[in-house]
Every structure is written in structure tokens, then in C-alpha cells.
Amino acid sequence: MAHSLRPHGALASFALLLALAGCSSSGGSDWVTPAPAAGKTGTGIYVTGVVHHVDVEGGFYVIRGEDGVTYDPTNLPQEFQKDGLSVEADVRKRDDAVGTHMTGTIVDLVRIRKR
């Protein structure tokens, strides 16, 4: 009878291994969809970078991308408004928008997460 349990035991062990692998995290794997939601127009861009506080006009937050571009998000959630926070995000570039910050490329965040 022990022989017939081995395949089931191996299958259960494999399933447990897959479940544990799915639960592992590399510093924050949960994507956040900001509110208000991003518009449907604009060029989609994947951004990796660091959130920075700019101390001008009362202060605001930007994302300085690893690509050398500074992004000015219109809908950065409060939980991501932390100077030095490493993030990745899907954004929509807003060529149709004019901002008061005069800093960087204006974007709507489609989704964002900590890295």
C-alpha cells in the first residue's frame, strides 16, 4: 500500500512547491491600480525608477526613470509618495495635458508597484 501512496505524495509535494513559489515576493509584487484611473489615450510606457519629492510650489512627487526621463504622475497613490521608493509602473504619456509643475513628462499611472 505504501507503494501506491508515493505518486500521490510526490504530486502533493509538487503542488505545495508551486503554491509556495507563487507566494514568494521580490519586495512587493502586488500591483496597485490608482484612482482616478488612467485615460484611454496616450502612449503606453513601462517605467522603472525611483520616486522623488520635489520641494517646489508646496511640493510634489515625480518618478525619475532609469531611462533618464523624469515622469510627473497625475495620479500617484498616497502609499507611493515616499522619497527614494523604488517602483515600476505602466503609464500613459499625456501629450495633451499641461501641468503646473513644469517638471518632466506628464503621465497617468495605469498600475504601479514597489520593486
WOCOR-V20249 format. One record per run of one state. SS is the DSSP state (H for helix, E for strand, - for the rest). FROM is the first residue (numbers start at 0). LEN is the number of residues. If there is no record, write none. Layout:
# WOCOR-V20249
{{SS,FROM,LEN} {SS,FROM,LEN}}
This chain:
# WOCOR-V20249
{{-,0,1} {H,1,22} {-,23,8} {E,31,1} {-,32,10} {E,42,12} {-,54,5} {E,59,6} {-,65,4} {E,69,4} {-,73,4} {H,77,3} {-,80,5} {E,85,8} {-,93,11} {E,104,10} {-,114,1}}
